């Protein structure tokens, strides 16, 4: 069962309440990739290459964006958030709830969050943004 858009707040879709450190937006890289695809420099198989685990996470944990896929024009584009850091699984953690995001945000250690947009139909995927979270110091 897919979560409804309102069932998870922005924090679970990769937007922490207050990022601790740097945040990087990948819109320009996304635009360059799409331009290369449209001009024929990249094939569809090169831009629609989501791995199985990413596709599964997109289907079951992804947050609907309301945006159309830039490749197949389907409205099934979702965002999936992964967090990597110490004391987390080496393959990262797929964050699906606000409570989980807040828990990671309040940790003493710094972690890195990655938000990936994925089309559940054609497999288009691209990194949307990266940010740091955590690093809370005890008083």
C-alpha positions in Angstrom: 0.0 0.0 0.0 1.5 3.3 -1.0 1.4 6.2 1.5 -1.0 9.0 0.7 0.6 12.4 0.0 -0.7 13.8 3.2 0.2 10.8 5.4 3.9 11.8 5.6 5.0 15.4 6.0 7.8 17.2 4.1 10.4 15.9 6.5 9.9 12.3 5.4 10.3 13.3 1.8 13.8 14.6 2.3 13.1 18.0 3.8 14.4 18.1 7.3 12.8 20.7 9.6 16.1 22.6 9.8 19.1 21.3 8.0 22.2 21.4 10.2 24.8 22.0 7.5 25.2 22.2 3.8 22.4 21.4 1.3 23.1 20.7 -2.4 20.4 21.0 -5.0 20.9 19.0 -8.2 18.4 20.8 -10.5 21.2 21.9 -12.9 22.6 18.4 -13.2 19.1 17.0 -13.8 18.5 19.6 -16.5 21.8 18.7 -18.2 20.9 15.0 -18.1 17.5 15.6 -19.7 19.0 17.9 -22.3 21.5 15.2 -23.3 18.7 12.6 -23.4 16.5 14.8 -25.6 19.4 15.6 -28.0 20.1 11.9 -28.4 23.5 12.0 -26.5 22.0 9.6 -23.9 19.7 6.7 -24.6 16.5 6.0 -22.6 18.2 3.0 -21.1 20.8 5.3 -19.6 18.4 7.6 -18.0 15.7 5.1 -17.0 18.1 2.8 -15.1 16.7 2.6 -11.5 17.9 -0.5 -9.7 15.4 -3.0 -8.3 15.8 -1.9 -4.7 15.3 1.8 -5.7 12.2 0.8 -7.7 10.8 -1.2 -4.8 11.4 1.6 -2.3 9.8 4.1 -4.8 6.7 1.9 -5.1 6.2 1.2 -1.4 7.9 4.1 0.4 8.1 6.9 -2.1 6.3 10.2 -1.5 4.1 11.3 -4.5 5.3 14.6 -6.0 2.5 15.5 -8.3 5.1 15.9 -11.1 5.1 14.2 -14.4 8.0 12.0 -15.4 10.2 14.1 -17.8 10.9 10.9 -19.9 7.6 9.0 -20.2 5.2 11.8 -19.0 3.6 9.5 -16.4 2.4 11.2 -13.2 4.0 8.4 -11.1 7.1 10.4 -10.0 7.9 9.9 -6.3 10.7 11.0 -4.0 12.6 8.5 -1.9 14.8 9.6 1.0 17.9 7.7 2.1 20.1 8.6 5.1 23.7 7.4 5.5 25.9 7.8 8.5 27.6 6.1 11.4 25.5 3.4 13.2 23.2 3.1 10.2 23.2 0.2 7.8 26.0 0.4 5.2 23.4 0.5 2.4 21.7 3.5 4.2 18.2 3.8 5.7 15.1 4.5 3.7 13.3 7.1 5.8 9.5 6.9 5.6 8.1 8.8 8.6 8.5 12.2 10.3 9.3 10.5 13.6 12.2 8.7 12.0 13.5 11.8 10.4 13.3 13.8 13.6 15.2 11.0 15.5 18.0 11.1 12.9 18.0 14.9 13.1 18.4 14.9 16.9 21.4 12.5 16.8 24.8 13.6 18.0 26.5 12.2 14.9 26.1 13.9 11.5 24.4 11.9 8.8 23.8 12.7 5.1 20.4 12.6 3.5 19.8 12.0 -0.2 16.5 12.6 -2.0 16.0 10.7 -5.3 13.1 11.3 -7.7 12.0 8.0 -9.3 9.4 7.3 -12.0 7.6 4.1 -10.9 6.8 3.3 -14.6 9.9 3.8 -16.7 12.6 3.8 -14.0 13.8 7.4 -14.6 15.7 8.5 -11.5 17.9 11.4 -10.5 19.3 12.8 -7.3 17.3 15.8 -6.3 19.2 17.1 -3.3 21.7 16.1 -0.6 21.8 17.6 2.9 23.4 17.0 6.3 21.4 16.4 9.5 22.2 15.6 13.1 25.2 16.8 14.9 23.2 17.9 18.0 25.5 18.7 20.9 24.3 17.9 24.4 24.2 21.0 26.7 
